[in-house]
Amino acid sequence: MLSRMIKIIAGHYRSRRLKTPADADTTRPYAHRVKESVFNILRGHIEDANVLDLFAGVGSMGLEAVSRGAASVLMVEQDRKIFNLLKANVEDLECQDQADILCGDALGSVAVLRSPRPVRVVFIDPPFKLMEQEAARQRVLSQMQRLTPLLAEDAIIVLRSPLGPDEVALEVEGLIGPEVRTFRKHHEVLLYGPQTNEASADAPEPLSGELADGD
């Protein structure tokens, strides 16, 4: 029996439920209010956009983007059990024309090679244990740097982390940010944008917006 309920919040597939693993500890999807807040910030960026979802899980963020009108979404998940649920969710929604899935390392080269481009929105949601380990965290940041040539001019990268820039270094060469939204202790949503010649030290316009605190 599936123990956790995840729903599509808005768009074409609004209120549709996604299959999730019976083991609640296997995945750690965005809480409903946090996901809704993130997509509020991304309003105007999702429609007709190319989206990359790394550490996609069962597709909570990537399929939400599909529902809200993204042109193309690549969702990357390495765990075979979770990937099979992701595949089933795509099939249940019959959204294969928009949703591409890859069973592989979200921090590997294939994820970059397979990414739609130019990519306008990138979701990166590594296990918190990875972000708490220096070597693994650097792999995440290095992957973000490798993605910079693929980004649209107004792209936004959304990274979820238990640690903020006041605790560890989270800057990425070629990107501005992070702009931080804290929902509770050890739960940060970090926003990045591509560096441009005109960019100042301040966050760019695409990163501005209100993100309501929530669980």
C-alpha positions as CSV (number, residue, x, y, z in Angstrom):
1,M,0.0,0.0,0.0
2,L,1.3,3.5,-0.9
3,S,1.7,5.5,2.3
4,R,2.3,9.1,1.1
5,M,0.0,11.2,-1.1
6,I,1.4,13.7,-3.5
7,K,-0.9,15.6,-5.7
8,I,-0.4,17.9,-8.7
9,I,-1.3,21.3,-7.5
10,A,-2.3,23.2,-10.6
11,G,-2.6,23.1,-14.4
12,H,-3.8,20.4,-16.8
13,Y,-3.4,17.6,-14.3
14,R,-4.6,19.4,-11.2
15,S,-5.4,17.2,-8.2
16,R,-4.1,14.1,-9.9
17,R,-2.3,11.8,-7.4
18,L,1.2,10.5,-8.0
19,K,2.3,7.0,-7.0
20,T,4.8,7.1,-4.1
21,P,6.9,4.4,-2.3
22,A,5.4,2.7,0.7
23,D,8.5,3.5,2.7
24,A,8.1,7.1,3.6
25,D,11.9,7.5,4.2
26,T,12.8,6.5,0.7
27,T,12.0,9.9,-0.8
28,R,11.7,13.4,0.7
29,P,9.4,15.4,-1.7
30,Y,8.7,19.1,-1.3
31,A,5.9,19.7,1.2
32,H,2.7,21.0,-0.5
33,R,3.1,24.6,0.7
34,V,6.7,24.8,-0.1
35,K,6.1,23.5,-3.6
36,E,3.3,25.9,-4.2
37,S,5.5,28.8,-3.1
38,V,8.4,27.7,-5.4
39,F,6.0,27.6,-8.4
40,N,4.6,31.0,-7.4
41,I,8.2,32.4,-7.9
42,L,8.5,30.5,-11.2
43,R,5.2,31.9,-12.5
44,G,5.8,33.0,-16.1
45,H,8.9,30.8,-16.4
46,I,7.3,27.4,-16.8
47,E,4.9,27.8,-19.7
48,D,6.5,26.6,-23.0
49,A,9.8,26.2,-21.2
50,N,12.5,23.5,-21.2
51,V,12.9,22.1,-17.6
52,L,15.5,19.8,-16.1
53,D,14.6,17.9,-12.9
54,L,17.6,16.3,-11.1
55,F,17.0,13.9,-8.3
56,A,13.4,13.8,-9.6
57,G,12.0,11.2,-7.3
58,V,8.5,10.2,-8.4
59,G,8.1,13.4,-10.3
60,S,6.6,15.9,-7.9
61,M,8.3,18.9,-9.3
62,G,8.9,17.8,-12.9
63,L,5.3,16.6,-13.4
64,E,4.0,19.8,-11.8
65,A,6.0,21.7,-14.5
66,V,4.4,19.5,-17.2
67,S,1.0,20.2,-15.8
68,R,1.6,23.9,-15.8
69,G,2.6,23.9,-19.5
70,A,6.3,23.2,-19.8
71,A,7.2,22.3,-23.3
72,S,9.8,19.6,-22.3
73,V,10.8,18.2,-19.0
74,L,13.7,15.7,-18.4
75,M,13.5,14.0,-15.0
76,V,16.5,12.1,-13.8
77,E,16.3,9.6,-11.0
78,Q,18.9,6.9,-10.2
79,D,17.1,4.7,-7.7
80,R,15.5,1.9,-9.8
81,K,12.5,1.4,-7.5
82,I,11.7,5.1,-7.5
83,F,12.4,5.4,-11.2
84,N,9.8,2.7,-11.9
85,L,7.2,4.8,-9.9
86,L,8.2,7.9,-11.9
87,K,7.7,6.0,-15.1
88,A,4.3,4.8,-13.9
89,N,3.3,8.3,-13.1
90,V,4.3,9.6,-16.5
91,E,2.3,6.8,-18.1
92,D,-0.7,7.4,-15.9
93,L,-0.8,11.0,-16.9
94,E,-0.2,10.1,-20.5
95,C,2.3,13.0,-20.8
96,Q,5.1,11.2,-22.6
97,D,5.2,13.9,-25.3
98,Q,6.3,16.5,-22.7
99,A,8.0,14.3,-20.1
100,D,11.3,12.4,-20.7
101,I,12.8,10.3,-18.0
102,L,16.3,9.0,-17.4
103,C,17.4,6.3,-14.9
104,G,20.9,7.5,-14.1
105,D,23.2,9.6,-12.0
106,A,21.8,13.2,-11.6
107,L,25.3,14.4,-11.2
108,G,26.7,12.5,-14.2
109,S,27.5,13.6,-17.7
110,V,24.5,11.9,-19.3
111,A,22.1,14.1,-17.4
112,V,23.8,17.1,-18.9
113,L,24.0,15.6,-22.4
114,R,20.3,14.6,-22.4
115,S,19.0,17.9,-21.0
116,P,16.7,19.9,-23.2
117,R,18.1,23.2,-24.2
118,P,18.1,26.1,-23.6
119,V,16.9,25.1,-20.2
120,R,14.9,27.7,-18.4
121,V,14.2,26.0,-15.1
122,V,16.4,23.5,-13.2
123,F,15.2,21.7,-10.1
124,I,18.0,20.1,-8.0
125,D,16.8,18.2,-5.0
126,P,19.7,16.0,-3.7
127,P,19.3,13.9,-0.5
128,F,20.1,16.1,2.4
129,K,22.8,13.7,3.5
130,L,24.7,14.6,0.2
131,M,24.5,18.3,0.9
132,E,25.8,17.7,4.4
133,Q,29.0,16.0,3.0
134,E,31.7,18.3,1.6
135,A,32.8,16.1,-1.2
136,A,29.2,15.2,-2.3
137,R,28.1,18.9,-2.0
138,Q,31.0,19.9,-4.3
139,R,29.7,17.4,-6.9
140,V,26.3,19.0,-6.8
141,L,27.8,22.5,-7.3
142,S,30.1,21.2,-10.0
143,Q,27.1,19.8,-11.9
144,M,25.4,23.2,-11.6
145,Q,28.5,24.8,-13.2
146,R,28.5,22.3,-16.0
147,L,24.9,23.3,-16.8
148,T,25.6,27.0,-17.2
149,P,26.2,26.8,-21.0
150,L,22.8,25.2,-21.4
151,L,20.8,27.9,-19.5
152,A,18.4,30.4,-21.1
153,E,19.2,34.0,-20.3
154,D,16.4,34.2,-17.8
155,A,16.9,30.7,-16.3
156,I,16.4,29.9,-12.7
157,I,18.0,27.0,-10.8
158,V,16.2,25.9,-7.7
159,L,18.4,24.0,-5.2
160,R,17.0,22.5,-2.0
161,S,19.5,22.1,0.8
162,P,19.6,21.6,4.6
163,L,22.5,24.2,4.7
164,G,22.5,27.8,3.7
165,P,25.4,30.1,2.5
166,D,25.9,31.3,6.1
167,E,27.0,27.8,7.0
168,V,28.9,26.5,3.9
169,A,30.2,27.9,0.6
170,L,27.4,27.6,-2.0
171,E,28.5,30.0,-4.7
172,V,28.9,28.6,-8.3
173,E,31.2,30.1,-10.9
174,G,29.1,31.4,-13.8
175,L,26.0,31.8,-11.7
176,I,24.7,34.6,-9.5
177,G,23.1,33.7,-6.1
178,P,22.1,32.0,-4.1
179,E,19.1,33.9,-3.1
180,V,17.9,32.2,0.0
181,R,14.4,31.2,1.2
182,T,14.2,29.5,4.6
183,F,11.2,27.5,5.5
184,R,12.3,26.1,8.8
185,K,15.6,25.2,10.4
186,H,17.8,23.1,8.0
187,H,15.4,23.6,5.1
188,E,16.6,26.1,2.5
189,V,15.5,26.8,-1.0
190,L,18.3,28.4,-2.9
191,L,17.8,30.3,-6.2
192,Y,20.5,30.9,-8.8
193,G,20.5,32.7,-12.2
194,P,23.0,32.8,-15.0
195,Q,25.8,35.4,-14.8
196,T,25.6,38.0,-17.6
197,N,27.8,40.9,-18.5
198,E,25.1,43.3,-17.2
199,A,24.6,41.4,-14.0
200,S,25.4,43.3,-10.8
201,A,26.2,41.8,-7.4
202,D,22.5,41.9,-6.7
203,A,20.1,39.1,-7.6
204,P,18.6,39.5,-11.1
205,E,15.0,40.3,-11.7
206,P,14.0,36.7,-12.5
207,L,14.9,35.7,-9.0
208,S,12.8,38.4,-7.3
209,G,9.4,37.6,-5.8
210,E,7.8,36.5,-2.5
211,L,8.2,33.0,-1.3
212,A,5.8,32.4,1.6
213,D,7.2,30.5,4.6
214,G,5.7,27.1,5.1
215,D,6.3,23.5,6.0
